[in-house]
Amino acid sequence: VQLVESGGGLVQPGGSLNLSCVGYGFTFGSVDMSWHRQGPGEGHGIIAEISKFGIASYAGSWKERATISKDNSKNTMFLQMSGLSPEDSAVYYCCAGAGYNYCGEGTQVTVSS
């Protein structure tokens, strides 16, 4: 199992960013998937989950400014984020499995003017 994230980068405060996660070695539509982040000096925090049935759920305020989706035919999951602030600067990574059994290495998101 391998997960590869992309789409991170530098974005200005208030801006938007779209992340992608491609999965290899498993059937995307058969597992729950999730997005997480780890900021500098912080622990891991969950952002959103999408079940194998396509039902999405979000943590805290992410419900208002994030959208999780997936394309099973392409083994790809997406995270659209908006209203980003410097506090959102972190490594964003995806995981497969209800217990976050497999996770990618992540993509760096930096929010700065």
C-alpha positions as CSV (number, residue, x, y, z in Angstrom):
1,V,0.0,0.0,0.0
2,Q,1.3,3.4,-0.9
3,L,-0.2,6.9,-0.7
4,V,1.2,9.9,-2.5
5,E,0.0,13.4,-1.8
6,S,0.4,16.4,-4.0
7,G,-0.8,20.0,-4.4
8,G,0.8,21.7,-1.5
9,G,2.7,24.9,-1.8
10,L,2.7,28.5,-0.8
11,V,-0.6,30.3,-0.6
12,Q,-1.5,33.8,0.7
13,P,-3.8,34.2,3.7
14,G,-7.4,33.9,2.7
15,G,-6.4,31.8,-0.3
16,S,-7.5,28.3,-1.4
17,L,-5.6,25.1,-2.2
18,N,-6.5,21.8,-3.7
19,L,-4.7,18.7,-2.5
20,S,-4.7,15.2,-4.1
21,C,-3.9,11.8,-2.7
22,V,-3.3,8.9,-5.0
23,G,-3.4,5.3,-3.6
24,Y,-1.5,2.3,-4.9
25,G,-1.8,-1.3,-4.0
26,F,-5.4,-1.4,-2.8
27,T,-8.9,-0.9,-4.0
28,F,-9.8,2.7,-3.2
29,G,-13.5,2.1,-3.0
30,S,-13.2,-0.6,-0.4
31,V,-11.7,1.5,2.4
32,D,-12.4,4.6,4.4
33,M,-10.0,7.5,3.7
34,S,-9.0,10.6,5.6
35,W,-7.0,13.8,5.5
36,H,-4.8,14.9,8.4
37,R,-2.2,17.5,9.1
38,Q,0.7,18.1,11.4
39,G,1.8,21.6,12.1
40,P,5.2,22.7,13.4
41,G,5.5,21.7,17.0
42,E,2.0,20.2,17.0
43,G,0.5,16.8,17.1
44,H,-1.5,15.1,14.4
45,G,-4.9,16.5,13.7
46,I,-7.7,15.1,11.5
47,I,-9.3,17.3,9.0
48,A,-11.9,15.1,7.2
49,E,-12.9,11.6,6.5
50,I,-14.7,10.0,3.6
51,S,-16.2,6.5,4.0
52,K,-15.9,3.8,1.4
53,F,-19.5,4.7,0.6
54,G,-18.6,8.3,0.0
55,I,-20.0,9.8,3.1
56,A,-18.0,12.8,4.3
57,S,-17.4,14.1,7.8
58,Y,-15.3,17.0,9.0
59,A,-13.5,18.0,12.2
60,G,-14.4,21.3,13.8
61,S,-14.3,24.4,11.7
62,W,-13.1,22.5,8.6
63,K,-16.7,21.8,7.9
64,E,-17.1,25.4,6.7
65,R,-13.9,25.6,4.6
66,A,-12.9,22.2,3.4
67,T,-14.4,19.7,1.0
68,I,-13.3,16.1,0.8
69,S,-14.1,14.0,-2.2
70,K,-12.7,11.0,-4.1
71,D,-12.7,9.4,-7.5
72,N,-12.6,5.6,-7.0
73,S,-11.9,5.0,-10.7
74,K,-8.7,7.0,-10.4
75,N,-7.8,5.8,-6.9
76,T,-7.6,9.5,-6.0
77,M,-8.9,11.5,-3.1
78,F,-9.1,15.3,-3.0
79,L,-9.2,18.0,-0.4
80,Q,-10.3,21.5,-1.3
81,M,-9.5,24.1,1.3
82,S,-10.4,27.8,1.4
83,G,-10.0,30.7,3.8
84,L,-6.5,29.5,4.8
85,S,-4.6,31.3,7.5
86,P,-1.0,31.2,8.6
87,E,-2.1,28.8,11.4
88,D,-3.0,26.3,8.7
89,S,0.6,26.0,7.7
90,A,1.4,22.3,8.1
91,V,2.2,19.0,6.4
92,Y,-1.0,17.6,5.1
93,Y,-1.2,13.9,4.6
94,C,-3.8,11.2,3.7
95,C,-4.5,7.9,5.3
96,A,-6.3,4.7,4.3
97,G,-8.3,2.6,6.6
98,A,-10.7,3.3,9.4
99,G,-7.8,3.1,11.8
100,Y,-5.5,5.2,9.6
101,N,-3.5,2.1,9.0
102,Y,-1.6,3.5,6.1
103,C,-0.5,7.1,5.6
104,G,1.5,9.0,3.0
105,E,4.4,11.2,3.7
106,G,2.4,14.4,3.1
107,T,2.7,17.6,1.2
108,Q,3.8,20.9,2.8
109,V,1.3,23.8,2.9
110,T,2.6,27.2,3.8
111,V,0.2,30.1,4.3
112,S,2.1,33.4,4.2
113,S,2.0,36.8,2.6
